[in-house]
């Protein structure tokens, strides 16, 4: 019974966020402007996600070596 109550409370908060994002009118319609530094960081991050998504093996090898070193 307690789990159901907490699930309902959690669903209320999560669904409220979805409602605010997709169904309510935006309060500020000004376009977002990012500086060159922010664009560079986001570009490097996006490129890393693409590269590690296509070829994750080098990162996996580093992770395995780190785990073995800590044991």
PyMOL Python script that loads the backbone (N, CA, C, O; Angstrom):
from pymol import cmd

cmd.read_pdbstr("""\
ATOM      1  N   UNK A   1       0.816  -1.182   0.000  1.00  0.00           N
ATOM      2  CA  UNK A   1       0.000   0.000   0.000  1.00  0.00           C
ATOM      3  C   UNK A   1       0.870   1.260   0.000  1.00  0.00           C
ATOM      4  O   UNK A   1       0.584   2.229  -0.703  1.00  0.00           O
ATOM      5  N   UNK A   2       1.932   1.226   0.799  1.00  0.00           N
ATOM      6  CA  UNK A   2       2.834   2.375   0.858  1.00  0.00           C
ATOM      7  C   UNK A   2       3.529   2.571  -0.490  1.00  0.00           C
ATOM      8  O   UNK A   2       3.697   3.703  -0.942  1.00  0.00           O
ATOM      9  N   UNK A   3       3.932   1.473  -1.131  1.00  0.00           N
ATOM     10  CA  UNK A   3       4.598   1.567  -2.434  1.00  0.00           C
ATOM     11  C   UNK A   3       3.669   2.187  -3.476  1.00  0.00           C
ATOM     12  O   UNK A   3       4.113   2.978  -4.308  1.00  0.00           O
ATOM     13  N   UNK A   4       2.402   1.838  -3.438  1.00  0.00           N
ATOM     14  CA  UNK A   4       1.435   2.408  -4.385  1.00  0.00           C
ATOM     15  C   UNK A   4       1.286   3.906  -4.158  1.00  0.00           C
ATOM     16  O   UNK A   4       1.225   4.676  -5.117  1.00  0.00           O
ATOM     17  N   UNK A   5       1.226   4.319  -2.911  1.00  0.00           N
ATOM     18  CA  UNK A   5       1.092   5.744  -2.605  1.00  0.00           C
ATOM     19  C   UNK A   5       2.315   6.510  -3.094  1.00  0.00           C
ATOM     20  O   UNK A   5       2.179   7.569  -3.707  1.00  0.00           O
ATOM     21  N   UNK A   6       3.514   5.980  -2.826  1.00  0.00           N
ATOM     22  CA  UNK A   6       4.720   6.654  -3.281  1.00  0.00           C
ATOM     23  C   UNK A   6       4.820   6.646  -4.804  1.00  0.00           C
ATOM     24  O   UNK A   6       5.326   7.603  -5.390  1.00  0.00           O
ATOM     25  N   UNK A   7       4.352   5.598  -5.444  1.00  0.00           N
ATOM     26  CA  UNK A   7       4.340   5.559  -6.908  1.00  0.00           C
ATOM     27  C   UNK A   7       3.417   6.624  -7.470  1.00  0.00           C
ATOM     28  O   UNK A   7       3.744   7.266  -8.468  1.00  0.00           O
ATOM     29  N   UNK A   8       2.279   6.815  -6.846  1.00  0.00           N
ATOM     30  CA  UNK A   8       1.359   7.856  -7.294  1.00  0.00           C
ATOM     31  C   UNK A   8       1.959   9.249  -7.107  1.00  0.00           C
ATOM     32  O   UNK A   8       1.810  10.112  -7.972  1.00  0.00           O
ATOM     33  N   UNK A   9       2.630   9.466  -5.991  1.00  0.00           N
ATOM     34  CA  UNK A   9       3.276  10.754  -5.753  1.00  0.00           C
ATOM     35  C   UNK A   9       4.373  10.989  -6.796  1.00  0.00           C
ATOM     36  O   UNK A   9       4.466  12.081  -7.357  1.00  0.00           O
ATOM     37  N   UNK A  10       5.184   9.997  -7.054  1.00  0.00           N
ATOM     38  CA  UNK A  10       6.237  10.115  -8.064  1.00  0.00           C
ATOM     39  C   UNK A  10       5.675  10.347  -9.453  1.00  0.00           C
ATOM     40  O   UNK A  10       6.191  11.180 -10.198  1.00  0.00           O
ATOM     41  N   UNK A  11       4.624   9.622  -9.812  1.00  0.00           N
ATOM     42  CA  UNK A  11       3.997   9.806 -11.121  1.00  0.00           C
ATOM     43  C   UNK A  11       3.443  11.212 -11.259  1.00  0.00           C
ATOM     44  O   UNK A  11       3.532  11.806 -12.334  1.00  0.00           O
ATOM     45  N   UNK A  12       2.873  11.757 -10.190  1.00  0.00           N
ATOM     46  CA  UNK A  12       2.344  13.119 -10.242  1.00  0.00           C
ATOM     47  C   UNK A  12       3.448  14.106 -10.596  1.00  0.00           C
ATOM     48  O   UNK A  12       3.261  14.957 -11.466  1.00  0.00           O
ATOM     49  N   UNK A  13       4.592  14.003  -9.935  1.00  0.00           N
ATOM     50  CA  UNK A  13       5.671  14.951 -10.194  1.00  0.00           C
ATOM     51  C   UNK A  13       6.273  14.753 -11.578  1.00  0.00           C
ATOM     52  O   UNK A  13       6.548  15.737 -12.265  1.00  0.00           O
ATOM     53  N   UNK A  14       6.486  13.513 -12.008  1.00  0.00           N
ATOM     54  CA  UNK A  14       7.073  13.270 -13.325  1.00  0.00           C
ATOM     55  C   UNK A  14       6.114  13.668 -14.443  1.00  0.00           C
ATOM     56  O   UNK A  14       6.536  14.270 -15.430  1.00  0.00           O
ATOM     57  N   UNK A  15       4.857  13.347 -14.304  1.00  0.00           N
ATOM     58  CA  UNK A  15       3.897  13.718 -15.342  1.00  0.00           C
ATOM     59  C   UNK A  15       3.681  15.224 -15.385  1.00  0.00           C
ATOM     60  O   UNK A  15       3.356  15.776 -16.437  1.00  0.00           O
ATOM     61  N   UNK A  16       3.857  15.881 -14.266  1.00  0.00           N
ATOM     62  CA  UNK A  16       3.746  17.347 -14.238  1.00  0.00           C
ATOM     63  C   UNK A  16       4.849  17.974 -15.085  1.00  0.00           C
ATOM     64  O   UNK A  16       4.600  18.951 -15.790  1.00  0.00           O
ATOM     65  N   UNK A  17       6.050  17.434 -15.027  1.00  0.00           N
ATOM     66  CA  UNK A  17       7.157  17.934 -15.842  1.00  0.00           C
ATOM     67  C   UNK A  17       6.859  17.733 -17.322  1.00  0.00           C
ATOM     68  O   UNK A  17       7.097  18.630 -18.131  1.00  0.00           O
ATOM     69  N   UNK A  18       6.340  16.559 -17.682  1.00  0.00           N
ATOM     70  CA  UNK A  18       5.991  16.294 -19.076  1.00  0.00           C
ATOM     71  C   UNK A  18       4.904  17.252 -19.540  1.00  0.00           C
ATOM     72  O   UNK A  18       4.951  17.752 -20.664  1.00  0.00           O
ATOM     73  N   UNK A  19       3.937  17.506 -18.690  1.00  0.00           N
ATOM     74  CA  UNK A  19       2.862  18.436 -19.038  1.00  0.00           C
ATOM     75  C   UNK A  19       3.420  19.835 -19.277  1.00  0.00           C
ATOM     76  O   UNK A  19       3.042  20.498 -20.242  1.00  0.00           O
ATOM     77  N   UNK A  20       4.318  20.287 -18.400  1.00  0.00           N
ATOM     78  CA  UNK A  20       4.917  21.609 -18.561  1.00  0.00           C
ATOM     79  C   UNK A  20       5.738  21.704 -19.844  1.00  0.00           C
ATOM     80  O   UNK A  20       5.732  22.740 -20.508  1.00  0.00           O
ATOM     81  N   UNK A  21       6.440  20.634 -20.194  1.00  0.00           N
ATOM     82  CA  UNK A  21       7.297  20.669 -21.368  1.00  0.00           C
ATOM     83  C   UNK A  21       6.513  20.656 -22.665  1.00  0.00           C
ATOM     84  O   UNK A  21       6.875  21.361 -23.606  1.00  0.00           O
ATOM     85  N   UNK A  22       5.447  19.870 -22.740  1.00  0.00           N
ATOM     86  CA  UNK A  22       4.790  19.643 -24.022  1.00  0.00           C
ATOM     87  C   UNK A  22       3.430  20.311 -24.178  1.00  0.00           C
ATOM     88  O   UNK A  22       3.011  20.567 -25.308  1.00  0.00           O
ATOM     89  N   UNK A  23       2.742  20.596 -23.115  1.00  0.00           N
ATOM     90  CA  UNK A  23       1.362  21.053 -23.252  1.00  0.00           C
ATOM     91  C   UNK A  23       1.129  22.501 -22.831  1.00  0.00           C
ATOM     92  O   UNK A  23       0.170  23.118 -23.297  1.00  0.00           O
ATOM     93  N   UNK A  24       1.967  23.061 -21.972  1.00  0.00           N
ATOM     94  CA  UNK A  24       1.794  24.447 -21.548  1.00  0.00           C
ATOM     95  C   UNK A  24       2.527  25.387 -22.504  1.00  0.00           C
ATOM     96  O   UNK A  24       3.555  25.031 -23.080  1.00  0.00           O
ATOM     97  N   UNK A  25       1.989  26.573 -22.658  1.00  0.00           N
ATOM     98  CA  UNK A  25       2.632  27.579 -23.519  1.00  0.00           C
ATOM     99  C   UNK A  25       3.911  28.076 -22.852  1.00  0.00           C
ATOM    100  O   UNK A  25       3.949  28.237 -21.632  1.00  0.00           O
ATOM    101  N   UNK A  26       4.950  28.318 -23.635  1.00  0.00           N
ATOM    102  CA  UNK A  26       6.198  28.807 -23.039  1.00  0.00           C
ATOM    103  C   UNK A  26       6.041  30.231 -22.511  1.00  0.00           C
ATOM    104  O   UNK A  26       5.314  31.041 -23.086  1.00  0.00           O
ATOM    105  N   UNK A  27       6.724  30.520 -21.424  1.00  0.00           N
ATOM    106  CA  UNK A  27       6.675  31.855 -20.850  1.00  0.00           C
ATOM    107  C   UNK A  27       7.642  32.801 -21.553  1.00  0.00           C
ATOM    108  O   UNK A  27       7.390  34.003 -21.632  1.00  0.00           O
ATOM    109  N   UNK A  28       8.739  32.266 -22.060  1.00  0.00           N
ATOM    110  CA  UNK A  28       9.740  33.078 -22.744  1.00  0.00           C
ATOM    111  C   UNK A  28       9.984  32.463 -24.117  1.00  0.00           C
ATOM    112  O   UNK A  28      10.382  31.302 -24.210  1.00  0.00           O
ATOM    113  N   UNK A  29       9.755  33.215 -25.171  1.00  0.00           N
ATOM    114  CA  UNK A  29       9.908  32.676 -26.524  1.00  0.00           C
ATOM    115  C   UNK A  29      11.177  33.173 -27.199  1.00  0.00           C
ATOM    116  O   UNK A  29      11.358  32.954 -28.397  1.00  0.00           O
ATOM    117  N   UNK A  30      12.049  33.828 -26.467  1.00  0.00           N
ATOM    118  CA  UNK A  30      13.297  34.325 -27.045  1.00  0.00           C
ATOM    119  C   UNK A  30      14.202  33.153 -27.397  1.00  0.00           C
ATOM    120  O   UNK A  30      14.286  32.190 -26.635  1.00  0.00           O
ATOM    121  N   UNK A  31      14.883  33.217 -28.540  1.00  0.00           N
ATOM    122  CA  UNK A  31      15.798  32.119 -28.899  1.00  0.00           C
ATOM    123  C   UNK A  31      17.005  32.084 -27.964  1.00  0.00           C
ATOM    124  O   UNK A  31      17.460  33.116 -27.473  1.00  0.00           O
ATOM    125  N   UNK A  32      17.502  30.893 -27.735  1.00  0.00           N
ATOM    126  CA  UNK A  32      18.684  30.730 -26.880  1.00  0.00           C
ATOM    127  C   UNK A  32      19.936  31.040 -27.685  1.00  0.00           C
ATOM    128  O   UNK A  32      20.063  30.612 -28.833  1.00  0.00           O
ATOM    129  N   UNK A  33      20.844  31.770 -27.097  1.00  0.00           N
ATOM    130  CA  UNK A  33      22.096  32.112 -27.759  1.00  0.00           C
ATOM    131  C   UNK A  33      23.249  31.570 -26.902  1.00  0.00           C
ATOM    132  O   UNK A  33      23.316  31.793 -25.693  1.00  0.00           O
ATOM    133  N   UNK A  34      24.144  30.853 -27.575  1.00  0.00           N
ATOM    134  CA  UNK A  34      25.287  30.269 -26.876  1.00  0.00           C
ATOM    135  C   UNK A  34      26.566  30.932 -27.377  1.00  0.00           C
ATOM    136  O   UNK A  34      26.698  31.249 -28.559  1.00  0.00           O
ATOM    137  N   UNK A  35      27.490  31.131 -26.470  1.00  0.00           N
ATOM    138  CA  UNK A  35      28.777  31.712 -26.852  1.00  0.00           C
ATOM    139  C   UNK A  35      29.608  30.664 -27.595  1.00  0.00           C
ATOM    140  O   UNK A  35      29.245  29.489 -27.654  1.00  0.00           O
ATOM    141  N   UNK A  36      30.701  31.105 -28.146  1.00  0.00           N
ATOM    142  CA  UNK A  36      31.569  30.184 -28.884  1.00  0.00           C
ATOM    143  C   UNK A  36      32.138  29.089 -28.012  1.00  0.00           C
ATOM    144  O   UNK A  36      32.311  27.958 -28.466  1.00  0.00           O
ATOM    145  N   UNK A  37      32.436  29.414 -26.749  1.00  0.00           N
ATOM    146  CA  UNK A  37      32.975  28.401 -25.834  1.00  0.00           C
ATOM    147  C   UNK A  37      31.969  27.289 -25.588  1.00  0.00           C
ATOM    148  O   UNK A  37      32.315  26.108 -25.600  1.00  0.00           O
ATOM    149  N   UNK A  38      30.728  27.677 -25.366  1.00  0.00           N
ATOM    150  CA  UNK A  38      29.689  26.682 -25.100  1.00  0.00           C
ATOM    151  C   UNK A  38      29.467  25.823 -26.338  1.00  0.00           C
ATOM    152  O   UNK A  38      29.302  24.608 -26.225  1.00  0.00           O
ATOM    153  N   UNK A  39      29.460  26.431 -27.505  1.00  0.00           N
ATOM    154  CA  UNK A  39      29.298  25.659 -28.752  1.00  0.00           C
ATOM    155  C   UNK A  39      30.443  24.679 -28.945  1.00  0.00           C
ATOM    156  O   UNK A  39      30.225  23.547 -29.375  1.00  0.00           O
ATOM    157  N   UNK A  40      31.669  25.105 -28.630  1.00  0.00           N
ATOM    158  CA  UNK A  40      32.824  24.219 -28.777  1.00  0.00           C
ATOM    159  C   UNK A  40      32.723  23.029 -27.829  1.00  0.00           C
ATOM    160  O   UNK A  40      32.969  21.894 -28.237  1.00  0.00           O
ATOM    161  N   UNK A  41      32.367  23.272 -26.579  1.00  0.00           N
ATOM    162  CA  UNK A  41      32.241  22.187 -25.602  1.00  0.00           C
ATOM    163  C   UNK A  41      31.141  21.216 -26.018  1.00  0.00           C
ATOM    164  O   UNK A  41      31.322  20.001 -25.939  1.00  0.00           O
ATOM    165  N   UNK A  42      30.000  21.746 -26.462  1.00  0.00           N
ATOM    166  CA  UNK A  42      28.910  20.869 -26.897  1.00  0.00           C
ATOM    167  C   UNK A  42      29.280  20.076 -28.149  1.00  0.00           C
ATOM    168  O   UNK A  42      28.871  18.925 -28.301  1.00  0.00           O
ATOM    169  N   UNK A  43      30.045  20.684 -29.037  1.00  0.00           N
ATOM    170  CA  UNK A  43      30.478  19.976 -30.241  1.00  0.00           C
ATOM    171  C   UNK A  43      31.430  18.835 -29.898  1.00  0.00           C
ATOM    172  O   UNK A  43      31.302  17.731 -30.428  1.00  0.00           O
ATOM    173  N   UNK A  44      32.386  19.108 -29.007  1.00  0.00           N
ATOM    174  CA  UNK A  44      33.325  18.058 -28.585  1.00  0.00           C
ATOM    175  C   UNK A  44      32.577  16.936 -27.873  1.00  0.00           C
ATOM    176  O   UNK A  44      32.869  15.759 -28.088  1.00  0.00           O
ATOM    177  N   UNK A  45      31.621  17.293 -27.032  1.00  0.00           N
ATOM    178  CA  UNK A  45      30.831  16.298 -26.316  1.00  0.00           C
ATOM    179  C   UNK A  45      30.024  15.450 -27.302  1.00  0.00           C
ATOM    180  O   UNK A  45      30.001  14.225 -27.187  1.00  0.00           O
ATOM    181  N   UNK A  46      29.371  16.083 -28.257  1.00  0.00           N
ATOM    182  CA  UNK A  46      28.592  15.348 -29.256  1.00  0.00           C
ATOM    183  C   UNK A  46      29.467  14.422 -30.084  1.00  0.00           C
ATOM    184  O   UNK A  46      29.086  13.287 -30.368  1.00  0.00           O
ATOM    185  N   UNK A  47      30.646  14.910 -30.473  1.00  0.00           N
ATOM    186  CA  UNK A  47      31.571  14.080 -31.240  1.00  0.00           C
ATOM    187  C   UNK A  47      32.032  12.873 -30.420  1.00  0.00           C
ATOM    188  O   UNK A  47      32.134  11.766 -30.950  1.00  0.00           O
ATOM    189  N   UNK A  48      32.310  13.081 -29.136  1.00  0.00           N
ATOM    190  CA  UNK A  48      32.716  11.968 -28.270  1.00  0.00           C
ATOM    191  C   UNK A  48      31.604  10.943 -28.133  1.00  0.00           C
ATOM    192  O   UNK A  48      31.873   9.741 -28.132  1.00  0.00           O
ATOM    193  N   UNK A  49      30.359  11.392 -28.019  1.00  0.00           N
ATOM    194  CA  UNK A  49      29.230  10.458 -27.922  1.00  0.00           C
ATOM    195  C   UNK A  49      29.112   9.634 -29.206  1.00  0.00           C
ATOM    196  O   UNK A  49      28.885   8.425 -29.153  1.00  0.00           O
ATOM    197  N   UNK A  50      29.266  10.285 -30.346  1.00  0.00           N
ATOM    198  CA  UNK A  50      29.171   9.567 -31.621  1.00  0.00           C
ATOM    199  C   UNK A  50      30.302   8.551 -31.750  1.00  0.00           C
ATOM    200  O   UNK A  50      30.066   7.397 -32.107  1.00  0.00           O
ATOM    201  N   UNK A  51      31.529   8.979 -31.461  1.00  0.00           N
ATOM    202  CA  UNK A  51      32.681   8.078 -31.599  1.00  0.00           C
ATOM    203  C   UNK A  51      32.575   6.908 -30.624  1.00  0.00           C
ATOM    204  O   UNK A  51      32.792   5.761 -31.012  1.00  0.00           O
ATOM    205  N   UNK A  52      32.243   7.185 -29.362  1.00  0.00           N
ATOM    206  CA  UNK A  52      32.141   6.094 -28.388  1.00  0.00           C
ATOM    207  C   UNK A  52      30.918   5.227 -28.629  1.00  0.00           C
ATOM    208  O   UNK A  52      30.890   4.072 -28.206  1.00  0.00           O
ATOM    209  N   UNK A  53      29.917   5.757 -29.295  1.00  0.00           N
ATOM    210  CA  UNK A  53      28.759   4.934 -29.656  1.00  0.00           C
ATOM    211  C   UNK A  53      29.074   3.973 -30.787  1.00  0.00           C
ATOM    212  O   UNK A  53      28.558   2.856 -30.824  1.00  0.00           O
ATOM    213  N   UNK A  54      29.924   4.410 -31.712  1.00  0.00           N
ATOM    214  CA  UNK A  54      30.287   3.566 -32.852  1.00  0.00           C
ATOM    215  C   UNK A  54      31.387   2.583 -32.474  1.00  0.00           C
ATOM    216  O   UNK A  54      31.325   1.412 -32.848  1.00  0.00           O
ATOM    217  N   UNK A  55      32.392   3.045 -31.737  1.00  0.00           N
ATOM    218  CA  UNK A  55      33.544   2.209 -31.381  1.00  0.00           C
ATOM    219  C   UNK A  55      33.839   2.339 -29.882  1.00  0.00           C
ATOM    220  O   UNK A  55      34.746   3.080 -29.501  1.00  0.00           O
ATOM    221  N   UNK A  56      33.090   1.633 -29.029  1.00  0.00           N
ATOM    222  CA  UNK A  56      33.299   1.770 -27.583  1.00  0.00           C
ATOM    223  C   UNK A  56      34.443   0.920 -27.032  1.00  0.00           C
ATOM    224  O   UNK A  56      34.758   1.023 -25.846  1.00  0.00           O
ATOM    225  N   UNK A  57      35.069   0.090 -27.853  1.00  0.00           N
ATOM    226  CA  UNK A  57      36.046  -0.866 -27.357  1.00  0.00           C
ATOM    227  C   UNK A  57      37.229  -0.229 -26.635  1.00  0.00           C
ATOM    228  O   UNK A  57      37.603  -0.733 -25.576  1.00  0.00           O
ATOM    229  N   UNK A  58      37.850   0.857 -27.137  1.00  0.00           N
ATOM    230  CA  UNK A  58      38.986   1.432 -26.389  1.00  0.00           C
ATOM    231  C   UNK A  58      38.602   1.901 -24.982  1.00  0.00           C
ATOM    232  O   UNK A  58      39.373   1.719 -24.040  1.00  0.00           O
ATOM    233  N   UNK A  59      37.443   2.491 -24.837  1.00  0.00           N
ATOM    234  CA  UNK A  59      36.995   2.921 -23.509  1.00  0.00           C
ATOM    235  C   UNK A  59      36.702   1.717 -22.623  1.00  0.00           C
ATOM    236  O   UNK A  59      36.997   1.741 -21.428  1.00  0.00           O
ATOM    237  N   UNK A  60      36.132   0.676 -23.190  1.00  0.00           N
ATOM    238  CA  UNK A  60      35.843  -0.534 -22.408  1.00  0.00           C
ATOM    239  C   UNK A  60      37.130  -1.181 -21.912  1.00  0.00           C
ATOM    240  O   UNK A  60      37.184  -1.671 -20.784  1.00  0.00           O
ATOM    241  N   UNK A  61      38.165  -1.186 -22.745  1.00  0.00           N
ATOM    242  CA  UNK A  61      39.455  -1.746 -22.334  1.00  0.00           C
ATOM    243  C   UNK A  61      40.017  -0.950 -21.164  1.00  0.00           C
ATOM    244  O   UNK A  61      40.518  -1.539 -20.206  1.00  0.00           O
ATOM    245  N   UNK A  62      39.943   0.379 -21.223  1.00  0.00           N
ATOM    246  CA  UNK A  62      40.416   1.205 -20.114  1.00  0.00           C
ATOM    247  C   UNK A  62      39.631   0.929 -18.835  1.00  0.00           C
ATOM    248  O   UNK A  62      40.210   0.867 -17.750  1.00  0.00           O
ATOM    249  N   UNK A  63      38.332   0.764 -18.959  1.00  0.00           N
ATOM    250  CA  UNK A  63      37.510   0.475 -17.779  1.00  0.00           C
ATOM    251  C   UNK A  63      37.857  -0.880 -17.174  1.00  0.00           C
ATOM    252  O   UNK A  63      37.940  -1.010 -15.952  1.00  0.00           O
ATOM    253  N   UNK A  64      38.058  -1.881 -18.011  1.00  0.00           N
ATOM    254  CA  UNK A  64      38.412  -3.215 -17.518  1.00  0.00           C
ATOM    255  C   UNK A  64      39.767  -3.186 -16.817  1.00  0.00           C
ATOM    256  O   UNK A  64      39.940  -3.813 -15.772  1.00  0.00           O
ATOM    257  N   UNK A  65      40.728  -2.461 -17.388  1.00  0.00           N
ATOM    258  CA  UNK A  65      42.052  -2.351 -16.765  1.00  0.00           C
ATOM    259  C   UNK A  65      41.960  -1.616 -15.424  1.00  0.00           C
ATOM    260  O   UNK A  65      42.661  -1.980 -14.479  1.00  0.00           O
ATOM    261  N   UNK A  66      41.119  -0.601 -15.325  1.00  0.00           N
ATOM    262  CA  UNK A  66      40.961   0.122 -14.073  1.00  0.00           C
ATOM    263  C   UNK A  66      40.340  -0.766 -13.002  1.00  0.00           C
ATOM    264  O   UNK A  66      40.731  -0.702 -11.836  1.00  0.00           O
ATOM    265  N   UNK A  67      39.384  -1.586 -13.391  1.00  0.00           N
ATOM    266  CA  UNK A  67      38.749  -2.501 -12.418  1.00  0.00           C
ATOM    267  C   UNK A  67      39.753  -3.555 -11.966  1.00  0.00           C
ATOM    268  O   UNK A  67      39.820  -3.882 -10.781  1.00  0.00           O
ATOM    269  N   UNK A  68      40.518  -4.076 -12.888  1.00  0.00           N
ATOM    270  CA  UNK A  68      41.510  -5.093 -12.514  1.00  0.00           C
ATOM    271  C   UNK A  68      42.592  -4.504 -11.619  1.00  0.00           C
ATOM    272  O   UNK A  68      43.094  -5.191 -10.729  1.00  0.00           O
ATOM    273  N   UNK A  69      42.957  -3.254 -11.836  1.00  0.00           N
ATOM    274  CA  UNK A  69      43.983  -2.623 -11.014  1.00  0.00           C
ATOM    275  C   UNK A  69      43.489  -2.356  -9.597  1.00  0.00           C
ATOM    276  O   UNK A  69      44.282  -2.321  -8.656  1.00  0.00           O
ATOM    277  N   UNK A  70      42.187  -2.168  -9.445  1.00  0.00           N
ATOM    278  CA  UNK A  70      41.651  -1.865  -8.117  1.00  0.00           C
ATOM    279  C   UNK A  70      41.390  -3.122  -7.300  1.00  0.00           C
ATOM    280  O   UNK A  70      41.125  -3.028  -6.102  1.00  0.00           O
ATOM    281  N   UNK A  71      41.456  -4.266  -7.905  1.00  0.00           N
ATOM    282  CA  UNK A  71      41.163  -5.516  -7.163  1.00  0.00           C
ATOM    283  C   UNK A  71      42.394  -6.014  -6.463  1.00  0.00           C
ATOM    284  O   UNK A  71      42.349  -7.045  -5.792  1.00  0.00           O
TER     285      UNK A  71
END
""", "prot")
cmd.dss("prot")
cmd.show_as("cartoon", "prot")
cmd.util.cbc("prot")
cmd.orient("prot")
